[in-house]
Amino acid sequence: MSRNEFTKVKRVVIKIGSSLLTKGGLGLDKAAITAWVRQMAELRNQSIDVILVSSGSVAEGMSRLGLKTRPKTLHELQAAASVGQMGLVRVFDDNFQQHGLHAAQVLLTHDDLSNRQRYLNARSTLLTLLKFGAVPVINENDAVATEEIRFGDNDTLAALVANLVEAELLIILTDQKGLFTGDPSLYPDAQLISEISVNDIRLETMAGDSRSGLGRGGMSTKVSAARLASRSGASTVVAAGAVENIITEVISGSNLGTHFLPDIEPLVARKRWLAGQLQVKGQLILDAGAVKVIKSEGKSLLAVGVKSISGNFERGELVSCKDESGLEVARGLINFGKTDAELIAGKNSSEFENTLGYADDSELIHRDNLVLI
């Protein structure tokens, strides 16, 4: 996706770094947050889905607790994050309310996105929030995450969220103008790179670590995040958050920051992932009507069109969909485990509650999680 195509974006993930949010650790920069929220509200008015990934909980907690240096131990970091998260949520919610929008706090750990069932639950929740017109405000669940399940930085979290919700664009706002050919503080002649491929070998030598001491990620983590985001075909822009109207300027195609180009289109990326990189755990035999609906009309697979089920799978795992002759027609992430799927096979969604004792997803496989073979 080129910059002049950003105006066509329908879903964007925006990540704001700790140093920006907290004025270098002095406390939440409420004026800046007000400006960023106003711009995000403008995107919502253009029918663009917005997901915010917010750093700053530890930095804000440090400010509230009077801590001068970032804590070293895990339990001190978790305590600071718990205190700071209250301030972050309150400020964002108050500002979004001014524009008639609801903010929704979502705390994630790495486990939530690596476990197939929890991945699908997180995706469903975020997409439902967007459907309701809310703005998810996502942060790592610092208060409970152990070192083994931490994302490591919110740049990584933002990229994984972009993959999760299939955003076309990831905007990472930082205290730097973007990626330079060298460290500008050491090399005065270093040049800002306007556009570069995520696979350019020069990236290995141009990205440095964070020196602010507030966050956990420098330019190297932003390059890694851009590469992660590119797995689902998303473009990434790293830009200075202090620039006036930076979010709306990026969306309008302005030549600000560094644009990291993915090496694959979004649809191709998702098809490759679903069709080739996940292990098939089960098989569904579909009637002719269901095959026609998913192949010709691009709709979700409903339970009523399933004739038989085999294999052993849990909610969120990959299953193969075949016609009655045994020809594979599609693969997708199923919304029900095998036991429940067998109970509702051939039934209308209106019967789910009586059959299962609950009514959650109306589709067996949502069209966003279904690819034709």
C-alpha positions as CSV (number, residue, x, y, z in Angstrom):
1,M,0.0,0.0,0.0
2,S,1.4,3.4,-1.0
3,R,0.9,6.5,1.0
4,N,-1.7,7.9,-1.4
5,E,-3.8,4.8,-0.7
6,F,-4.0,5.5,3.0
7,T,-7.1,7.5,2.4
8,K,-8.8,4.2,1.6
9,V,-7.9,2.6,4.9
10,K,-10.9,1.1,6.8
11,R,-9.1,0.0,10.0
12,V,-6.1,1.4,11.7
13,V,-4.1,0.6,14.8
14,I,-2.4,3.5,16.5
15,K,0.3,3.0,19.1
16,I,1.5,5.9,21.3
17,G,4.7,5.6,23.3
18,S,5.4,6.2,27.0
19,S,7.7,9.2,26.5
20,L,5.1,11.0,24.4
21,L,2.2,10.2,26.7
22,T,4.0,11.3,29.9
23,K,6.0,14.3,28.7
24,G,9.2,12.3,29.3
25,G,8.0,10.9,32.6
26,L,6.6,14.0,34.1
27,G,3.0,12.8,34.1
28,L,0.3,12.4,31.5
29,D,0.4,15.0,28.8
30,K,-3.3,15.7,28.8
31,A,-3.2,18.4,26.1
32,A,-1.5,16.1,23.7
33,I,-3.9,13.3,24.5
34,T,-6.8,15.6,23.9
35,A,-5.3,16.4,20.4
36,W,-4.7,12.7,19.5
37,V,-8.2,11.7,20.6
38,R,-9.7,14.6,18.5
39,Q,-7.9,13.2,15.5
40,M,-9.0,9.6,16.2
41,A,-12.6,10.9,16.5
42,E,-12.2,12.5,13.1
43,L,-11.2,9.1,11.7
44,R,-14.3,7.5,13.3
45,N,-16.4,10.2,11.6
46,Q,-14.9,9.0,8.3
47,S,-16.1,5.4,9.1
48,I,-12.5,4.3,9.9
49,D,-12.2,1.7,12.7
50,V,-9.6,2.9,15.3
51,I,-7.8,0.7,17.8
52,L,-5.5,2.4,20.2
53,V,-2.5,0.7,21.8
54,S,-1.4,2.8,24.7
55,S,1.9,2.6,26.5
56,G,2.5,4.7,29.6
57,S,0.9,2.8,32.5
58,V,4.3,2.2,34.2
59,A,5.5,5.8,33.5
60,E,2.3,7.3,34.8
61,G,2.4,5.0,37.9
62,M,6.0,6.2,38.5
63,S,4.8,9.8,38.3
64,R,2.0,9.2,40.7
65,L,4.1,7.2,43.1
66,G,7.0,9.7,43.0
67,L,9.5,7.2,41.6
68,K,12.4,8.8,39.8
69,T,13.8,5.8,38.0
70,R,12.0,2.9,36.3
71,P,11.6,0.0,38.8
72,K,13.8,-3.1,38.2
73,T,11.8,-5.9,39.8
74,L,8.7,-7.4,38.2
75,H,6.5,-6.9,41.2
76,E,7.4,-3.2,41.4
77,L,6.8,-2.7,37.7
78,Q,3.4,-4.5,38.1
79,A,2.5,-2.2,41.0
80,A,3.4,0.9,39.1
81,A,1.4,-0.3,36.1
82,S,-1.6,-0.9,38.3
83,V,-1.5,2.6,39.6
84,G,-0.8,4.2,36.3
85,Q,-3.4,2.3,34.4
86,M,-6.1,4.1,36.3
87,G,-4.9,7.5,35.1
88,L,-4.6,6.4,31.5
89,V,-8.1,4.9,31.3
90,R,-9.7,8.0,32.9
91,V,-8.0,10.5,30.6
92,F,-8.8,8.6,27.4
93,D,-12.4,7.9,28.4
94,D,-13.0,11.5,29.4
95,N,-11.6,12.7,26.0
96,F,-13.5,10.2,23.9
97,Q,-16.7,11.1,25.7
98,Q,-16.3,14.7,24.5
99,H,-16.7,13.4,21.0
100,G,-19.6,11.1,21.8
101,L,-17.4,8.0,21.6
102,H,-17.0,5.2,24.1
103,A,-13.5,3.9,25.0
104,A,-13.1,0.3,26.0
105,Q,-10.2,-0.9,28.0
106,V,-8.7,-4.2,26.8
107,L,-5.7,-5.7,28.7
108,L,-3.9,-8.5,26.9
109,T,-1.0,-10.9,27.6
110,H,1.0,-12.9,25.1
111,D,-0.9,-16.0,26.1
112,D,-4.1,-14.4,24.9
113,L,-2.8,-14.2,21.3
114,S,-0.8,-17.5,21.2
115,N,-3.6,-19.7,22.5
116,R,-6.0,-20.4,19.6
117,Q,-9.2,-20.2,21.7
118,R,-8.2,-17.1,23.5
119,Y,-7.0,-15.6,20.2
120,L,-10.4,-16.1,18.7
121,N,-12.1,-14.7,21.8
122,A,-9.9,-11.6,21.7
123,R,-10.6,-11.1,18.0
124,S,-14.3,-11.5,18.4
125,T,-14.4,-9.0,21.3
126,L,-12.4,-6.4,19.5
127,L,-14.5,-6.7,16.3
128,T,-17.7,-6.5,18.3
129,L,-16.4,-3.4,20.0
130,L,-15.7,-1.8,16.6
131,K,-19.1,-2.9,15.4
132,F,-20.6,-1.0,18.4
133,G,-18.6,2.1,17.4
134,A,-16.4,2.0,20.5
135,V,-12.6,2.6,20.5
136,P,-10.6,-0.2,22.1
137,V,-7.8,1.1,24.2
138,I,-5.3,-1.8,24.5
139,N,-2.4,-2.2,26.9
140,E,-0.4,-5.2,28.0
141,N,-1.8,-6.6,31.2
142,D,1.3,-5.5,33.1
143,A,-0.2,-6.1,36.5
144,V,-0.3,-9.9,36.0
145,A,2.0,-10.7,33.1
146,T,5.1,-12.6,34.1
147,E,8.4,-12.3,32.2
148,E,7.7,-15.5,30.4
149,I,4.4,-14.2,28.8
150,R,5.3,-10.5,28.3
151,F,5.2,-9.1,24.8
152,G,8.4,-7.2,25.7
153,D,7.1,-3.9,24.4
154,N,3.9,-2.3,23.2
155,D,5.3,-1.9,19.6
156,T,5.1,-5.7,19.4
157,L,1.7,-5.8,21.0
158,A,0.4,-3.2,18.5
159,A,1.7,-5.2,15.5
160,L,0.1,-8.4,16.8
161,V,-3.2,-6.5,17.3
162,A,-2.9,-5.3,13.7
163,N,-2.6,-8.9,12.6
164,L,-5.5,-9.9,14.9
165,V,-8.0,-7.4,13.5
166,E,-6.6,-7.3,10.0
167,A,-5.9,-3.6,10.1
168,E,-4.5,-2.2,6.8
169,L,-2.3,0.3,8.7
170,L,-0.3,0.5,11.9
171,I,0.8,4.0,13.0
172,I,3.5,4.1,15.7
173,L,3.8,7.5,17.3
174,T,7.1,8.2,19.0
175,D,9.4,11.0,20.1
176,Q,11.5,10.6,16.9
177,K,10.6,11.8,13.4
178,G,11.1,8.3,12.0
179,L,13.9,6.0,11.0
180,F,17.2,7.7,10.0
181,T,20.2,6.4,8.0
182,G,22.1,6.7,11.3
183,D,21.6,8.0,14.9
184,P,21.0,11.8,14.3
185,S,22.6,12.6,17.7
186,L,25.8,11.0,16.6
187,Y,25.7,11.6,12.9
188,P,24.4,15.2,12.0
189,D,24.2,14.3,8.3
190,A,21.9,11.3,8.9
191,Q,18.8,11.4,6.7
192,L,15.2,10.6,7.4
193,I,14.0,7.6,5.4
194,S,10.6,8.2,3.9
195,E,9.9,4.7,2.7
196,I,11.6,1.4,3.0
197,S,10.7,-2.3,2.6
198,V,10.4,-4.4,5.8
199,N,12.9,-6.8,4.1
200,D,15.6,-4.2,3.3
201,I,18.9,-5.5,4.7
202,R,19.9,-2.0,5.7
203,L,17.4,-2.0,8.6
204,E,19.7,-4.2,10.6
205,T,22.2,-1.4,11.0
206,M,20.0,1.6,11.1
207,A,17.7,0.9,14.1
208,G,18.9,1.6,17.6
209,D,17.6,0.9,21.1
210,S,15.6,3.2,23.4
211,R,17.5,5.7,25.4
212,S,14.6,7.4,27.2
213,G,14.5,4.9,30.0
214,L,10.7,5.1,30.1
215,G,9.6,2.5,27.6
216,R,11.0,-0.9,26.6
217,G,11.3,-0.3,22.9
218,G,13.5,1.8,20.7
219,M,13.6,2.0,16.9
220,S,14.7,-1.6,16.7
221,T,11.5,-2.8,18.2
222,K,9.6,-0.5,15.8
223,V,11.3,-2.2,12.8
224,S,10.5,-5.6,14.3
225,A,6.9,-4.5,14.8
226,A,6.7,-3.3,11.2
227,R,7.8,-6.8,10.1
228,L,5.3,-8.4,12.3
229,A,2.5,-6.2,11.0
230,S,3.6,-7.0,7.4
231,R,2.7,-10.7,8.0
232,S,-0.9,-9.8,7.6
233,G,-0.1,-7.3,4.8
234,A,-0.4,-4.2,6.9
235,S,1.7,-1.1,6.3
236,T,3.5,0.7,9.2
237,V,4.3,4.3,9.6
238,V,6.6,5.5,12.4
239,A,6.3,9.2,13.0
240,A,6.7,12.0,15.5
241,G,3.7,12.2,17.8
242,A,4.3,15.9,18.6
243,V,3.7,17.0,15.0
244,E,0.4,18.9,14.7
245,N,-2.5,16.7,13.5
246,I,0.0,13.8,12.9
247,I,-2.6,11.1,12.8
248,T,-4.9,12.8,10.2
249,E,-1.9,13.9,8.2
250,V,-0.6,10.4,7.9
251,I,-4.0,9.1,6.9
252,S,-4.2,11.9,4.3
253,G,-1.0,10.6,2.7
254,S,1.4,13.3,3.9
255,N,5.1,12.4,3.6
256,L,5.7,12.3,7.3
257,G,7.7,9.7,9.3
258,T,8.9,6.4,7.8
259,H,6.6,4.2,5.8
260,F,7.5,0.5,6.1
261,L,6.2,-1.4,3.1
262,P,4.9,-4.9,3.5
263,D,6.0,-7.5,1.0
264,I,2.6,-9.1,0.6
265,E,-1.0,-8.0,0.1
266,P,-3.4,-8.4,3.1
267,L,-5.7,-11.0,1.4
268,V,-2.8,-13.1,0.1
269,A,-1.1,-13.0,3.6
270,R,-4.2,-14.2,5.4
271,K,-4.9,-17.0,2.8
272,R,-1.3,-18.1,3.1
273,W,-1.6,-18.2,6.9
274,L,-4.9,-20.1,7.0
275,A,-4.3,-22.4,4.1
276,G,-0.6,-23.3,4.7
277,Q,0.7,-22.4,8.1
278,L,-1.9,-23.9,10.5
279,Q,-2.4,-27.6,11.1
280,V,-5.8,-28.9,10.0
281,K,-7.5,-30.5,13.0
282,G,-10.9,-31.6,11.6
283,Q,-13.1,-32.0,8.6
284,L,-16.6,-30.8,7.7
285,I,-18.7,-32.2,4.9
286,L,-21.0,-29.6,3.5
287,D,-24.2,-29.9,1.5
288,A,-24.5,-28.4,-2.0
289,G,-26.2,-25.2,-0.7
290,A,-23.5,-24.4,1.8
291,V,-20.8,-25.0,-0.8
292,K,-22.6,-22.6,-3.2
293,V,-23.0,-19.9,-0.5
294,I,-19.4,-19.8,0.6
295,K,-17.9,-20.2,-2.9
296,S,-20.2,-17.9,-5.0
297,E,-21.6,-15.5,-2.4
298,G,-18.6,-15.1,0.0
299,K,-20.7,-15.7,3.0
300,S,-20.0,-17.3,6.4
301,L,-20.5,-21.0,6.9
302,L,-23.6,-21.8,8.9
303,A,-24.2,-25.0,10.9
304,V,-27.3,-25.8,8.9
305,G,-25.2,-26.6,5.9
306,V,-23.0,-29.2,7.6
307,K,-23.8,-32.9,7.0
308,S,-21.1,-34.6,9.0
309,I,-18.0,-33.8,11.2
310,S,-14.8,-35.7,11.9
311,G,-11.5,-35.1,13.6
312,N,-10.7,-33.6,17.0
313,F,-10.6,-29.9,17.3
314,E,-11.2,-27.0,19.8
315,R,-12.8,-23.6,19.3
316,G,-10.5,-21.5,17.1
317,E,-8.6,-24.3,15.4
318,L,-8.4,-24.9,11.7
319,V,-10.8,-27.3,9.9
320,S,-11.1,-28.4,6.3
321,C,-14.5,-27.9,4.5
322,K,-15.3,-30.4,1.8
323,D,-18.2,-31.0,-0.6
324,E,-20.1,-34.3,-0.6
325,S,-17.7,-35.9,-3.1
326,G,-14.8,-35.2,-0.7
327,L,-13.3,-32.3,-2.7
328,E,-11.8,-29.6,-0.4
329,V,-13.4,-26.2,-1.0
330,A,-12.3,-24.1,1.9
331,R,-10.5,-23.9,5.3
332,G,-11.3,-21.9,8.3
333,L,-11.1,-21.2,12.0
334,I,-14.2,-22.8,13.6
335,N,-16.2,-21.1,16.4
336,F,-17.1,-24.3,18.2
337,G,-15.2,-27.3,19.6
338,K,-16.0,-30.7,18.0
339,T,-18.5,-31.8,20.7
340,D,-20.7,-28.7,20.3
341,A,-20.2,-28.5,16.5
342,E,-21.6,-32.1,16.2
343,L,-24.7,-31.1,18.3
344,I,-25.6,-28.1,16.1
345,A,-24.6,-29.6,12.7
346,G,-27.6,-29.3,10.4
347,K,-29.4,-26.9,12.7
348,N,-30.4,-23.2,12.4
349,S,-28.7,-20.7,14.7
350,S,-32.1,-20.1,16.4
351,E,-31.8,-23.6,17.9
352,F,-28.3,-23.1,19.4
353,E,-29.5,-22.0,22.8
354,N,-31.8,-24.9,23.3
355,T,-29.3,-27.4,22.0
356,L,-26.1,-26.1,23.7
357,G,-27.5,-24.1,26.7
358,Y,-26.0,-20.9,25.3
359,A,-26.1,-18.8,22.2
360,D,-22.8,-17.1,21.2
361,D,-21.6,-17.1,17.5
362,S,-24.4,-17.6,14.9
363,E,-21.8,-18.8,12.3
364,L,-19.9,-22.0,12.5
365,I,-17.0,-20.3,10.6
366,H,-17.2,-16.5,10.0
367,R,-16.3,-15.4,6.5
368,D,-13.4,-13.4,7.8
369,N,-11.8,-16.6,9.0
370,L,-12.7,-18.7,5.9
371,V,-10.5,-19.0,2.7
372,L,-11.4,-20.8,-0.4
373,I,-9.0,-23.5,-1.6
